């Protein structure tokens, strides 16, 4: 559900300005004050407009996206302002499902080892070996899913996108990140707006 919903939801694409093309290279950046921090508004020469704060141009989709996080290959679209909640829900549910499957697989292996539910010796060996292989595959997958989920949880907590984190856009902020509103407000902005 979250994969399909996130893939078909508009990520926050800003429409192109086809009527007016601004070609003055001397003024491709405008500085504005955002909550006491100076933020640059860069001009997009592809879409012909000044990008609002936290907007970036995606090379894959060839569009400017509000609160651009990244281009997701799973969903086949950008992750931005309007579909981030579906992306986060997808990785959170996938992580929980993977951990649940690890628990079920481990329980099955332990029950078979103790001798419960034993019907035929040949089948038991094959099933236990397959369960062990599944267990280690799931452990490998869970490691990466948990890491992805933890990274995005940290980013939601501080109201920073993955793109801003990778580019280290706000590492030089003296006190705090310019868009950080506190934990409750950041959660509200990420999941309910």
N, C-alpha and C positions, 0 to 999 in steps of 0.2 A: 504494500500500500504506500509506504513512505517513498520507496524508489520511484514508483509511477507518479505519485502526486508531486514529488520534487522535480521530476523530469519534465512534467507538463505545466509547471507553474512558472510564470514569468519571473526571472531572477531580479528584476529591477532595471531592465534595459531602458536607457534614455534615448528617445527618438533622435534621429539625425536632423540637422538643420540644413535642408537642401536649398533654402531661399537665399541665405546670406553666407558667403564664404569669407572668412577673415584670414588674410595672408600676411599681416604685418609681423615679421619675424622678431622685431624689436620688443614686442609686448606679448610674448607667448605665455607669461606667467603673471597672475594677479595675486597680490598678498592680501589676505583678509584676516581679521581678528576673530577667533573662535574660542570663546570661554577663556580669554586671557592668553591664548597661544596664537602665534602667527601661522596661518595655514596657507599653502600655495594652491591656487586654482590654475591648473595647467590647461592649455588650449589643445584640443584634440583635432588634428588636421585631417583625420579620416571622417569624423562625425560633424565637424565644423561648429563646435561650441566649447565654451569653457566648462570643464568638468567640475561638478560640485565636490566638496570635501569627501574623501573616502571612495571616490569613483575612479575606476580604472578601465582601460580599454582592453578587452580580451582579444588576443590574436586568433584564437580558435573560432570564436563566434563572430568576430569583427564588429563588435558593439561595445559601447560604454555601459558599464553595469554599476548601479549604486551599491555601495558597501560590498564591493567585489571581494570575494574570499578566494576562490580558485575555480578553474574549469574542471569539472568532475567527469571522469570517464565512465563511472558507474551509471550516472544519471544522463549523460550525454549532453549536458548543458552547463552553463556557469552556475556557481553557487553564489548568491548575492542576498540582498536585503529581503526579498520576498520568499525565497525558498530555502534559506539557511536552516530554519526550524525543521524542515523535512529531512534535510541532509543529516543534521545532528541526531534526529530521532532514528534515522536509518542505521547510523553507525552504533548508536547506543543499544538498539534492539538487537542488532547483529552480534554485538559483544555479549549481551546477556544470553542470547540463544546459544552462542558458542560455549560459554561457560556452563550452561545447563547441559549441553550435549557431552561435555567433558565429564561432568558429574555422573550422568547416566551411563556413559561408557565405563568409567572407573567402577561404578557400582556393579555393573554387569560382570566385569572382569573379576572383582573380589568375590561375588556370589558364585561364579563358576569355579574359582580356585578353592573355595570352601566346600564345594561339592553339592551345593544347592542347584536345583533345576537340571540335573544331569540326566540325559535321556540316552545318548549314544556317544561312546568315546570318540569315534571318528569325527562326528559333527562338532563336538565340543572343542576339539583342538583347532579346527578350522575357524570356528566362530570366535574363539578367544584370540587367535592370531589376528583376525580381521579387526576385532575390537581394540587390540593393542595398537595396530597400525592407525586406526581411526583416532584413537586417543592421542597419539603423538602428532598426527596431522592437525587435529583440533588445537593442541597446545601451541603449535607453530602459528596457526591462524589467530588464535586468541591473543598471543603476544603482540602481534601487529595491530589487531583491532583495539585492544586495550590501550596501546600506546596512542593510536589515533584519537580514541575517545578522550583520553586524559589530556592530550594537547588541546583539543577543541574545548574541553571543559575549562581549562586554564584560560584560553582565549576569550570565551564567553564571560568568564568571571571578571576580566579586565576590559571587556568591550574592545577587543582588537581583532581584526580579521587575520586570516592566515597569510594573506598577501602582505599586509602591513608588518606582520611578525617576521616573515622571510626577508623583506626589504629593510627591516630595522628602521622603520620610518620614525618611530617615537622613542627610540632608545636614548636620545639626547634630551628628552623632556626633564626638566629640573625636578619637579615635585611628583607629578603623575602624568599619565597619558591624557591627551586633551579631550578624549571622548569618554573617559571613565566616569560613570555616574554613581558608583556604589553598587554593591552586589545585587540588591533587589531590583533596582532600576535597570541594570545591565541585563538581568534575566528577562525582565519585562520587554526590553527593546529587542532582544534576540528571539524570543519565542512567541510573544503575544501581539507584536505590532506587524 
